Amino acid sequence: MDANQLRSSFLDFFVQRDHHRVASAPLVPRDPSILFTIAGMVPFKPYFTRENQPPWPRATSAQKCFRTVDIDLVGASPRHDTFFEMLGNFSFGDYFKERAIPLAYEFVTEVLGLELDRLWVTVHERDAEAEEIWRSSTAVSGERVQRMGDDDNFWKMGDTGPCGPSSEIYFDREGTDGAGPAMGPEDRYVELWNLVFTQYDRLPDGSLAELPNKNIDTGMGLERTLAAVQGVDTIFDTDAFAPLVETAERLVSVRYGSGWETDVAIRKLADHGRAMTMIIGDGVLPSNDGRGYVLRRLIRRAVLAARRLDVSVPVTGPLARTTVELMAGAYPELAGRLELIESVLGREEAAFDRTLRSGLVLLKEAMETAGTAGGSVIDGELAFRLHDTHGFPIELTEEVAQEAGLSVDRDRFDAEMTAQRERARRAARTPVLADEAAYRALVDEGETEFVGRRAETYAVPARIVGVLAGEREGTAEIFLDRSPFYAEGGGQIGDTGSIVTETGRAEVFDTVAPLPGLYAHRAKVSGEIVVGQDALAAIDAERREATRRNHTGTHLLHAALRTVLGDHVHQQGSYVGPDHLRFDFSHHEAPAREELVAVVEMANRDVLGDDEVVTTETSLAEAEAEGALAFFGDKYGDVVRMVRAGPHSLELCGGTHVHALGEIGPISLVSEGSIGANTRRIEAVTGQSALARTLRRERQIEDAARLLRTEPDGVIEALERLLERQREGERALQQLRRRALDDEAARLAAEAAEAADTVVVARRDGLGADELRALAQAVVGRDGILSAVIGGVSGERVALAVAGGGTPDAAALAKELGAMLGGSGGGQAELAVAGGRDPSRLEETLSAALKALRGR
């Protein structure tokens, strides 16, 4: 059984047992508390917590996962990898232990055919129920069911919330006569499958309450299970890794199994090559923080492993191609993203090669210094400098040092990092109004009802429910029971307007949401506004309309960018205001001009189509089934707002939008450029701003046409004619200058010849260094002239040229003369120039030149 067969047999097994097959979610989860999808249950977490209603009672999946905690173990360990696939079956309040355990046993023994006497089972020390089910419902002998404590067999999401005992299935790699996982080494007893029984809710006081809906969450590691099924010693010997190991062997020109050091490097290349490919395939790009930093660390570890074996050729591209060949059957989207993946990896590898050249030299010197001094610790300040200045991650510094028997002063490094972060925080710190306790007290009284999506509700009656002091004198934060003001979010800025009561008026200059569901209207207050008053809340309608046009415009541009550049494009941030829109997106290179034209044309075609903008409230699962784009890191509840803007755009969005695309008016691209590694920014305008920009450009073209004495349509041709005339004039002027220099050269040579002299030393002001050089060169050879020095002042600079037949050496003489002028000189033996900043010494310098020429 190969990897593909294992994956499909698992999924088919559970589909045949009434489980809904769910496609793998991306490696980037929506849960902002974790960087990557680390387990098969992560996409189902809202169903386990009942944050969302499960759309099916049972499910099964083969989930792409990545765990950062295992990065340092890869290479040295035969069973650890970073990217892996987790096969799982899930029950959302349907079946429980009595069904989950027999299903697992049936699959492992009957489908996989693993020998019963090489299987071990663990249960939680207080879970007698699970132990009894194993004993009574399967053929696993009682002595092979072992009890273990919380650290091994109890699962939790956090300090509070859903949790429960687990039962794990282990495979004995060495035989049948061992003592089991409770006693034996991890490398012998390999965990294949973890069955989690979520049956409790841990309360703040630490007590456990029974959940009304008990859930099943299981996870079987495909790679580890494959090693057991195929009877090989390590996961790297399975067909899931074998092609990558072969690629790594070719890259390092060493056979796998030849030695410990090279085996570790080959495993790193195989694992990291697969992981980096899958991560970029799911939209992550290298950066200096978050997921991008983890990706960058993987790439650098792989490149470092190769470079330390004297491999100079690129390694990331071949590994990515092998990964796509290996994984595209299960994840077909990879094939279409290979070009992007290779491009990102190629640039990152090249950049790190430059870092390595400088960083490794410094690190080697530090290790030699530590060894010479008889120490074993590398200075933490140096490690920080390697990290901060040379981009050398601390993890790589520690890894290289450890291999040399050294350690890094991590305390000093951490202190330097803390100081740097504090400096960054001070630089970026913004004042916060009120405090979280005050906000929470207000939201506990009731959330703000947003009522301002339609023009008829841009001004509404409301009641003052809270007033907090503002940051500046005369300002306040005002809270209403209902509000037409949109609070800043999703890139759209907050509304402005006014709140008027019987005793005061507030000019709202910003609206924010300090807590979900709570709108703070930041305003300058005149008179008095107090809690309990009735008020009239009105937004700046013209400003909102312009903002709505720009917001829907960002959706159209996003869809167009993904269509033209590829579906790896994802919004990385945006600004939506009344004056313009700004849209940041992930992309690995500057789009061609033709691509940007295609993006703008597509967006404007959608505008001209004037489709109705349809907003629908639905479940997250239904929205995803329809293909709605949801942004990583955003948190969604049971009900989401789906916005369909024309034939190409479908996104989850809580912002305000036009009712029909024709309301946007023209979309005009203002600029596009890079704002960081693999991140681009587009700025555009819509509606009246776009029209004003177009009219302004038309007036500029008309003004240019008038100056060129042509029609606007003929501006380009007229400019080309004007430029050609300018070029002709410059050529004619150059010819005149050459003739004038030739005439002057002839005159200087003739004057010297009349005096029976063979050298010329003269002053000609107003000429640049190039003209002086041409004149000196033209003099030599005429009428027997052997050498010439011509100097002159032009503006605040003084220059001279020396020409001759090589004796004397023109370059040496120019250097001497340049020093006299307060500058320098140099060139060839036959022709050289000098310059300086002291024009007052030119005559003195020319006299010295004459003496030098005649004295030699």
N, C-alpha and C positions, 0 to 999 in steps of 0.2 A: 504494500500500500504506500503510495507516494503522498506528498503534501496535499495536492489537489484532491486526491481520492479521500484522504482523511477529512478534509474540510467538507466536501460534499456529502460524505457518508454520515457525518455528524448532523448536518443540517437536515438531510433527508430523513434521518432517524426520528428527529423531533417533529418535523412537519407531518410525518405519518402518524404522529401521536398528538395531533390537533394543536401544534404550536404555530403561531404566525411567524413566517420567516421575515426578518428585518435586515435590511442592508446595513453594512458597516457605516457608522457615523464617521465624520472626519476625525483626524488626530487632534484637531483643535476643538475643544469642547465649548459649549455655551456657558458652562459653569465658570465664572470668573475666578473662583477660588483655586483652580488647578490650571497648570500650564498646558498639559496634554491629557488626552483620554488615556487613563492608566488602567482601566479594567472594562470588561464587557458591560458592567452595570451602569457605567457613567451616563450613557445616553438615556437610560431608563430611570435615572434618579428621581425626576419629577413624578413618576408613577409610583415609585416606592414610598415617597413622602406624601403622596396624594395632593401635591401641588397642582398636578394636572390629572384628569381622569384617564386611566389607562384605556386605549382604544381596543385592546384585546386582553383576554384573561391570561393567555400564555404567549410566550414569544421565544424565538431562538435566533442566534446571530453568530457570525464570525466577525469579530470586532478588531480593527486595527488599534494597537495600543503602543504606547511609548512610556518608559519609566526612566527618569533621569537618575534615580538612586543607584542604578546598576551600571552607569557609564564606567566608573572606575574599576569594576569587576571584569569587564569585557576583556578578553584576551587571556588573562590568567585563569579564568574559570571555564570549565568545559560545558557549563549549563546555563550561563547567564548571557542574555542579549538585551539590547535596549529596545529596538522595535520587535514586537511579536504579535501574533494573532491569538486572541482568546476566544475559544469556542464556548458558548454558554446557552443554557436554557433557563427561562425565567417564568415565574408564576406570580401574578399580581392578585393575591387573595384567593386564588383558585385551589390548587393542590398544595400540599405541604410535605413534611418529611416522609410520610407514609408512601408517597408516590415518587418523590425526588430520588430517594436512595435506591429503590429497585430499578428505576430508569438508568441511573448511572451504572449500576452493577451490570445490567443487561448490555449496555453499550460497550463497556470495557471488556467484558468477557466474551460476549457472543459476536459482536460486530468487529472489535479489534482483535479478539482472540488472544489476549494476554493471559499468561499462565496464572492460574489462581494462587499457586503456592509462591508466587513472586509478588503478590499484592499485599499491602498492609493498609489498614484504615485507622484514622484517629478521630476521636470525638471529644467534645468538651467534657471536662471532669465532672460537671454536674448535669450533663445531658444523658440521663439514663434512657430516655425515650429513643434517641437516635441509636444508641448502642443496642437496644433491644430490637429495633427494626433491622439493623445489620445482621444480627444473630438469627432472627426468625424469618426474614424475607429473602436472604441470600445464602449462598453456600460458603461465605467467608467464615472460617473457623473462629471461635470465640477468642483464642489467644492472639489472633491477628488483629483484633480491635483494641486499640490502646487509647487510654484517656490522657489528655494533656490540658494545660492551663490556659488562662486568658491570652497570654502572649502568642500562643500558637493556634488556638481554636475558638477565638471569640472575635467577631467583626463589629466595627462601629463606624458611623459616618463622621462622628465628632464627639466632643465631650457630652453632648446631649443629642437626643433624637433617636431614630430607628437603629436597632442593633440586634445582635443575636449570636448564638453559638454556631459553629461550623463543623463540618466533617470533611476530612481530606483523604484522598486516595493516593497512596505512594507505590512506587515501583522499585523493587530491589534489583539494582543493576548487577550485583555480584553473585546472586544465587538464591538459595531457599533456606539456609540455616542461620540467618542472622537474628539479631535481637529486636529488630523493628525500629521505626523512626524515633520513637521516644528515647531510645538508647544509642542508636547508631549514628554515624557521620552523615552529613547532608549529601556529600558527593556519592554515597552509596544508595541512600533512600531518597529518590527524587519525587517531589510532589508533582502529580499529574493533574489533579482535579480537586477543586475546592467547592464544597457545597455549603452555601451560607443560608441559615434559617433565620430570617429576620422576623422575630416574634415579640420583641420588647421595644418600649420607648423609654430611653434613659432620661429621667427628670433632672432638673437642676440640683436637687439634693443628692443625686447619685442613685436613687432607687430605680427599680425596673418595673414598669407597668406593662401589662399584656397589650399588644396591639390588636385592635378589632379586626384588621385584615393582615393575616400573616403571609409573608412573601418568601419566594425561593429565588435565589440569585446564585448561579454557579459559574465557574470559570475553569476551563481546561486549556492549558498552554499547548498550542498546536506543535511547537517545535520540540518541547520536551517529550510530549506523547509520541511524536514521530520517531524520536530516538529509541524509545522503548519498543515501538512496533517494528522498527527496522533492525533492532538488535545491534545498534552501534554505540560506541562509547560516549560520544559527545554530540551536541546539537549541530556542530559544524561538520559532522560526518553524514548528516542526512541530506536528502535531495533538496531540502529547503535552503541549504547553504552551499552545497557542493559546487554549483556553477560559479558562485562568488569566490569560493576558496580557489578554484582553478584560475579565475581572473587575477586574483591577488598573487598566486604563484607566478604567473607570467610577468606581472609587474615587478616583482622583487627578484625574479630569476632564481628562485629557490623552491624546492619541493616541500610541500607541507609534510611535517613529520621529521624534517632534517635536524631540528634542534629547537630548544626551548625558546630562545630569543626570536627566531624567525617565525615559529609557530604563533607566538603571542602577537607579532606584527600582522601576520596573515589573518588571524581571527579578528583583530581590530579593523583591518581593511574590509573584511567581509561583512562584519556586523555594521560598522559605521557607514559603509557604502550603501547598504540596504536601507538603513534608518534615514540617512540624509536625503535619499531619493524619495522615500515615502513622505517625509515631512515637507519638502519643497512641493511635492505633488499635491499636498493638501493646502497650499497657499502660504506657507511660512517662508520668509526670506531672511538671510543673515542680518543681524543687527547687534547692538551692544547691550541689549537688555531683553528680559523675558524669553519667549520662545526662540526669537532670533538669535539670542546669545547661546542657547543650548545647541541650536543648529550649527552656529559658528564653531562652538567647542568641538562638536563631532567632526566637522570638516578638518579642523586643525589637528586633532588627535590622529586622524587617518593620515594626513599629509606628513605629520611629524614622524609617524611610525615608518613611512616609506623613506623619507629623507635620511633618517638615521641608519638605514640600510643602504645608503648611497644611491637611492633611486632618484634620478633627476627628471624623469618624464612625468607628465600629468597622470594622476591616478584616479581622480574623482570621476572623470568622464567615463572611462571604461567600466568602473563599478556601477555607475548609474545605468549604462546601457544594459549590462547584465541583469541588474535588478528589474528593469522594465520587461526584459524578455522573460524573466522568471515569474513576475507577479502580475503581468497584464492580463493573464487569463482570468484571474480572480477579481482584478481591479482594472477594467478596460480603459478607464479614463487616463491611466498612466501613459499610454502610448501617445496620446495627443499632447502630452505635456513634456515629453522627453527633450525637445529642443530648448524649452525654457529651463528645465532642470540642468541640462548640460551647460547652458550659458551662465546661469547663476553660479554653478560649481566651478566653472573654469575661471571666472573672474575672482572668486573668493580664494581659490587655490593659488592663483598668481599673486594676489595681494599678500597672502600669508607667506609665500616664498620670500617676499621682500622683508617681511617681519622676521622670519627665521634667520636671515643672514645677519641682521643686527642683534636680535635678541639672544640667539644661541652663543654668539661671541661673548656678550656680557655675562651670560649665565655660566659659560665655561670658565671665564676669568674668576667669577665669584666662587665657583666650586674649587678651583685651584687654590684661591686665597684661603678658603676655609680649611682645605687639606693641609696646606703649608703651615698654617698656624696651629695645626693639631686639633682644630675644632670640627664639629659635625653639623653646624647650623649656618644656613645662608641668611644674610641680613634681610629682615622683613622690609626695610625701606627700599633696598634694591629690588626686591620682588615686586613692590608697589610700582617702582619706576618702570620695570619691565612691563607691567600691566598697563599703566597709565600712559606712558610715552610710546612704547613699542608695540602695544596691543598683544602682549604675550600673556595669556590667561594664567592666573595663579595656579589653576589645576595642572596645567602643563609644566609650570615651574616645579611644583611639588613632585610631579611624576618623574621628571628628568632627575631631580635631586635624589629622590628615593632610590632610583636605579643605581645611583652612584654611592649609596649608603649614607646620604645626607638628609637633613630635614630643613624646613623653612621656618623662620621665626614668624609664625602665623599671627601671634598676638600683635607684633609690631605692624605687620601688613594690615590687619583688621583695623588697628588704630589709625593708620594712614587713610584707609578707605573711609572710615567713619568721619574723619576730619574733612575729607573731600566732599562727602555727601552733605555734611553740615554747611560747608561753604556753598554748595549748590542750592541747598534749601534756603539759606539766607538770601541768595541772589534771586530766587524764584518765589519767595514767600509773599502771599497776598493776605491782606487782613480778612478776617472772618467776622461776619456780623452775628451778634448774639452768641448762643452756644447750643450744643446739641440737646442739652437738657430742656432748654426753653422751647426748642423746636418740637421735641418729642411730647412735651406737655400740650402743645397746640394740636399736633396731629392726633393725640389721644382723644381730644374733644371732637374730632371729626375731620375728614379729609376735605380738601378744596374740590368743589365740583367745577370742572372746566366746561363751559357752555358756549365758547366763542368760535365755533367752526363755521357758522353761517353768517352772512352779512347782517341779517336781521337781529343777530344776537351780539353784535359788536358793542352795543351799549345795553346794560342790563341793571336792574335793581339788585342790590346785594346787602349783606349785613356785615359789619366789622366784627370779627371774632378775635382779633389779636393785634397789638401794636408793640413793636420792639424798637429800642433806640437804634438809630442808624450810626454808621461809622463817622460821618461828618456832622457837624452842628447843623441843625435845621432839617436833618433827614431822618427817615424812619423806615422800618419794614412793616408793611400793613398786610394783614391776612383777612381774607373774605370767605364767607361760606360758599359762594359761587362766584366764578370769575370768567370774563371773556378774554382775559390776558393769557397768552400762551407762555408757559415757563420755558426758559432756555433748555433745549435738549435735542439730541439727535442732530446736532450741528446747527439747528435753527435758533437764532437769537431770541431773547425774550421780548415781548411786546412792550410798547410805551403807550402812554395815554394819561387819563386822569381819573381820580376817585374823589367825589364831592359829597360832603355831608352837610348837615344844617349849620355846623359850626366851623368847618374847615375844608380846605382843598389840598389834595396831594397830586403833584405832577410826577407821574411814574416814569422813571428813566430806565428801569430794567425790571424784569420779572424772572425769578429763579425758583428752583425746587430744592430747598435744602434737605428735604427728606421726601421719599416717594409719597405722592398724594398731597403734599403741602406746598402751596404757592406763596412765595414771599414777594410782595410788590414793593420794590425799593423806590422811594419817592422823596421829593423835596416838599415839605409840608408848610403850609401857611394856615394860620388859625389853629383850631384844635380838633383832632380826630380821636374819638374814644371808643372803646369796646362797647358793643351793643347798639351803636348808631346804625340807622339805615343809610345807604349810600347809593349813588349812581356811579357805576364803573363803566368807563368807555375807553376803548382802545383807539389809537391813531389808525384809522381805517385805510388811508392811502398807503401808509407804511406797511401795514399787514398785507395788502393786496400785492405790493411789490415783492414782499418776502415770500408769499405763496407762489408767485410765478417762478421765483428763483429756486424754491424748494422742489417743485415738480420738475424744474429744469435739471436739477442734479440727478434725479432719477433717470431722466432720458439720457443724460450724458453717461451715467454709470452703465446703463444697458448698451449704449453705443460703443463705449470703450471695451466692454466684454465681448461684443460681437466682432469688432475690428481687430483688437489686440489679442483676445483669447480669454477664456473663462477663468484663468488664473488671476485676472484683475479683480481686486476686492477694495472696497472703500476702506481707507485707513483713517479717515477723519474728514470733516467738512465744516464749512462756514456758510450759513444761509442767512443773509441779511437783506434789507431793502435795496441796497446800492449795488451789490454784486453777489456772486456765489463763488465759493472756493471749494475745490474737491480734490482730496489727496487719494492716491490709489497706488496699489502695489504693481510695479512693472520694472523689469530688469534693464531697460535701455531706453534712450530717447526715442519716442515714436517718430517715424518719418513724416515729412510734411504731408505726403499723400494720405497717410493714415489719419492725421488730425483732420484733414479736409473731409475724409470719409466719415469720421465721428460727428463732426458738426452738421454735415449734410443729412446724415441719418436722423439725428435729433430734430432737425428742422422739418424733415419729411413727416415725422411723427406729429409735430406741432400742426402742420398743414392738414394732417388727417383729422384733427379736431375730435378725436375719440373722447367719450366721456371718461372722466377719472372716477373709477369705481372703488369705493372703500368697503371692506367687508370685515365684520368681526367673526372670528372662527377659532377653532382650536389650533394649537401649534402643529399637531400631527397632520391635520387636514391642510393647513397652509403649506407645510413642507411637501405633502403629497402633490400639491398643485405646482410645486416648483418655486415657491416664493423665496427670495433671498433673505436670509436672516444673518445678522452680523455677529461674528464671534465675540464673545465676552458680554454681549447684551443679555439681560435676564428677561425672560418672558413668562407670563402667568398662564392661567387656564385659558384665557381669552386673549387673542392677539388681533391687531389691526392690520389687515392686508390691503395694500394700495396697488391697484392695476392702472398703470398710466400708458395707454396705447398698446400696440401689439407686441412690444419687446420688454417692457418693464413690469416686474411683479416683485414687490418688496414688502417686508414688514416695517411699518413706520407709524409713529404716533404724531407726526407733525401735521401742519396745515398745508393744504394743496388746492389748486384751482379745480373747478368743477369740470372743465373740458380743456383739452390741450391747446386749443386755439387761443385761449386766454393768455397763454404765456407770451405770445408774440415771438418775434425773431430771437434766436439764441446766437450770440456773437462771442467767439473765443477771443479773450484778451491776451492770455499768456499761457504757456506750458513750460515746465522746467523741473529740474531735480531739486528735492529738498533734503536728500539724504540717500544712503545706500538703498537701492532698490525701491525707492519711493519717489513718486512724481506728483506734481501739483498742477491742476488746471484752474484757471480763473476765467469766468465768463460773466456776461450780463444778458438780461432778457428784457422784453417789453420796451418801455420808454427809454431805458438806459441804452438798450441795443440800438433803438432807432436813433437816439441822439448821437451815439458813437458813429453810426453809419452816415448820418447827415454831416457830422463834423469831418469825416474823412472825405466825403464828396466835396465839401467846401474847399478842403485842402487841395484836392485834385484840380478843382476849378481854378483856384489861385495859381497852382503850378502851370496849368494850361495857359492862363492869361500871360504869365511871365515868359512862357516859351512860345507864345503867339501861335497857339494851335487849339484844337478842340480837345475836350477831356479824353475822348477815345484815342487821341493821337499823342498823349503825353509820353508814353514809352518810346515811341519812334522818335519823337522830338528830342528826348533825353539822350537816346543813342546817337543821334546826329550831333548834338551838342558835345557829347563826350568824345566823339571821333574828331570833331574840330579842335577840341582841347588837346587831344593827343597829337594831332598834326602840328598845332602851334608849339607844343613842347618839343617835338622832334625838330622843327625849324629853329627854335631857340637854341637847342643843343648844338645844331650845326653851326649857327652863328657864333656861339661861344667857342666851339672848337676852332673855327677859322680865326677868331680874335686871338685865341691862345697861340695858334700857329704863327700869326703875324707878330705877336709879342715875342714869341720864342725866337723868331728869325731876327727881330730887331735887337734883342739882348745878345744873341750870338754874334751878330755883325759888329756891334759896339765893342765886344771883347776882342774880336778878331782884328779890328782896326788898332787896338792897343797891344796887339801881339800877345794876348792873354789866352790861356786854355781853360780858365775857370770863370764861372759866372756866379756872383753873389748879389742878390737884388731884393728889394722890398716892393711888394704889390699888395696894398690893403684892399679889403672888400672881397677877397677871394676865400672860399672855403678850403678845407684841407684837400679835398679831392681835386679841386681846380689847381691848387698849388702843386700837387703831385704831378698832374698832367703837364703843367707848364714846365716844371723842372725836367721832366722826362723828355719833353719836346726839344729843350735847349741842347741837351747832351747829344753829341754826334754832328751837330751843325757847325760848319766852319772850324772844325778841329777842336771843339769844346769837349773836354774830358769829364768835367764835374760841374754840378750846379747846386746852389742852395738858394731857394726862393722862400721868403717869409712874408707874413702879412697879418694885420689885425682885422678881425671881423666881429663887430659887436664887442662883447667883453672877453672874447677868446683870442688867443694868439697861436698861430701855427706856422710851421715851415716844413719844406720838403727837401730831401737830399737825393740827388741822382748822380750816377756815374757808372764806371765800368767795373766796379768791385774793388778798386784800389784808389783811394782809401775805402774801407768798409762803410757803406752808407748807414747801415743799421747801428753800428757802434757810434758813429758821429752823431746820428739823430738822438741817440740816448744821452750823450753828453750835452748837446744843445738843448734838449727838452728839460734837463735838470736846471739849466740856467734860466729857463722861462717859468720855473716853478711847476713843472709837470714831468712828463716822461716821453720816451720815443722808442721806435723800433721798426722793424721791417725786414727786408732782404738786403743782401750785400750790394745790390745794384740800385735799389730804390727803397727809401724809408721816409717816415713822417714823424714829426714831433709836435707836441702841443703843450700849452700851459695856461696859467691864469694871471700872468704878470706881463701885460703888453708893454710896460715901461722899459723892459729890458731887451726889447727886440733888437734895437740898433747895436747894443753891446754884444748880443748873441750873434748877429750877422758878422760883426767884426771878428769875433772869435772863429766863426766858420771860415772866413776868408784866410785868416792866419793858418788855420788847420789845413785847408786845401793847399795853400802855397808852401807850407812848411813840410809837406810830405811829398 
